[in-house]
């Protein structure tokens, strides 16, 4: 979800992620600056979930890089959970300040009404979401350590915002 950014990220993604876009692995939605005048992490993440069409929602923050095995790992863990009768909640969190890689079912995400839009524009929204998802009946939570090549792009708090 591009929330009206002007830093060139959208153009970069369209150029450098073309193969993922072409095969349907990556879909980019764009909100105009008029529709999204003030950046707010929870609002942006909820709008992305609103337009997504899959049964499993996976949030990956824009300052995160996922490795080649990330998608396979998500699918394998959800498949295993399904055989056990669980709704999975996966939190890919590492030592490199990656906290926003979260996978859950669309149904569970909407049941808890997604990210809290009354919170500050950035900070703690991912942990809040995890705690609320974990409280749902029938959920199996798993914290997954770093996968190879998955990392955060180094940036300051000002750059994040």
C-alpha positions in Angstrom: 0.0 0.0 0.0 1.5 3.3 -1.1 -0.2 6.0 1.1 0.5 8.9 -1.2 4.3 9.0 -0.6 6.5 11.2 -2.7 9.9 9.7 -2.1 10.0 7.5 -5.2 9.3 4.2 -3.5 6.3 3.4 -5.7 8.3 3.9 -8.9 11.2 1.9 -7.4 8.8 -1.0 -6.6 7.2 -1.0 -10.0 10.7 -1.2 -11.6 12.6 -3.5 -9.2 9.7 -5.8 -8.2 8.3 -6.3 -11.6 8.6 -10.1 -11.7 6.7 -10.4 -8.4 4.0 -8.0 -9.7 3.7 -9.8 -13.0 3.0 -13.2 -11.4 0.6 -11.8 -8.9 2.8 -12.4 -5.8 2.9 -8.6 -5.1 0.0 -6.2 -5.6 0.5 -2.5 -5.1 -2.4 -0.3 -4.2 -2.0 3.5 -4.2 -3.9 6.1 -2.2 -3.8 9.6 -3.3 -2.4 12.3 -1.1 -5.9 13.8 -1.0 -7.3 10.6 0.4 -4.4 10.1 2.8 -3.2 13.6 3.8 -1.4 12.5 7.0 0.7 9.4 7.3 -0.6 6.9 10.0 0.8 3.4 10.1 -2.4 1.7 11.4 -4.6 3.5 8.8 -2.3 2.5 6.0 -2.1 -1.1 7.1 -5.9 -1.3 7.5 -6.5 0.1 4.0 -4.1 -2.5 2.6 -6.1 -5.2 4.3 -9.3 -3.7 3.0 -8.3 -4.1 -0.6 -6.5 -7.5 -0.2 -8.4 -10.5 -1.6 -6.6 -13.5 0.0 -7.7 -15.5 3.0 -4.3 -15.0 4.7 -3.1 -11.4 5.3 0.6 -10.8 5.6 1.9 -7.4 6.7 5.4 -6.5 5.9 6.6 -3.0 6.8 8.2 -0.9 4.1 11.5 -1.0 5.9 11.7 -4.8 5.8 13.2 -7.1 3.3 12.0 -10.7 3.2 14.1 -13.5 2.0 13.3 -15.9 -0.8 11.8 -18.5 1.6 9.5 -16.1 3.4 6.3 -16.9 1.4 7.0 -20.6 1.5 7.5 -20.5 5.2 4.2 -18.6 5.7 2.3 -21.2 3.6 3.9 -24.2 5.2 3.1 -22.9 8.8 -0.5 -22.1 7.8 -0.9 -25.5 6.2 0.4 -27.2 9.3 -1.9 -25.2 11.5 -4.9 -25.9 9.4 -4.3 -29.7 9.7 -4.4 -29.2 13.5 -7.5 -27.1 13.4 -5.8 -23.8 14.4 -6.1 -20.3 13.0 -2.5 -19.3 12.8 -1.0 -16.0 13.9 2.7 -15.7 12.8 5.0 -13.0 14.1 8.3 -12.8 12.2 10.3 -10.8 14.6 14.1 -10.7 14.8 16.9 -9.0 16.6 17.2 -6.4 13.9 14.1 -4.4 15.0 11.8 -6.2 12.6 8.4 -6.3 14.3 5.9 -5.6 11.6 5.9 -9.0 9.7 2.6 -10.4 10.8 0.5 -13.1 9.2 -3.1 -14.0 10.2 -6.3 -15.0 8.6 -8.5 -12.3 7.0 -11.4 -13.5 9.2 -9.4 -13.0 12.4 -8.0 -9.6 11.3 -11.5 -8.3 10.7 -12.9 -9.9 13.8 -10.6 -7.7 15.9 -11.2 -4.7 13.6 -7.5 -4.6 12.4 -5.0 -2.2 13.6 -6.0 0.4 16.2 -6.4 3.7 14.3 -6.9 5.6 17.5 -3.2 4.9 18.4 -0.3 7.2 17.6 0.7 7.4 13.9 3.5 5.0 14.6 4.7 2.9 17.5 3.4 -0.3 19.2 0.6 -0.9 16.6 2.1 -4.3 15.6 2.4 -5.5 19.2 -1.1 -4.3 20.0 -2.4 -6.3 17.0 -0.5 -9.4 18.0 -1.9 -9.3 21.6 -5.5 -8.9 20.4 -5.1 -11.7 17.8 -3.6 -14.0 20.4 -6.6 -13.5 22.6 -9.0 -15.0 20.1 -10.2 -18.5 20.7 -8.8 -21.2 18.4 -5.7 -19.2 17.5 -2.2 -20.7 17.5 0.5 -18.0 17.9 4.0 -18.6 16.7 6.9 -16.2 17.0 9.3 -17.0 14.1 12.9 -15.9 14.3 14.7 -14.4 11.3 14.8 -16.3 8.1 17.9 -16.2 5.9 18.1 -12.9 4.0 15.2 -11.3 6.0 16.2 -8.1 7.6 15.3 -4.5 8.3 16.6 -1.6 6.3 18.6 0.5 8.7 16.8 3.8 9.3 16.2 6.4 12.0 12.9 7.0 13.8 12.5 10.2 11.7 13.0 8.2 8.5 10.5 5.6 9.6 7.8 8.3 10.1 
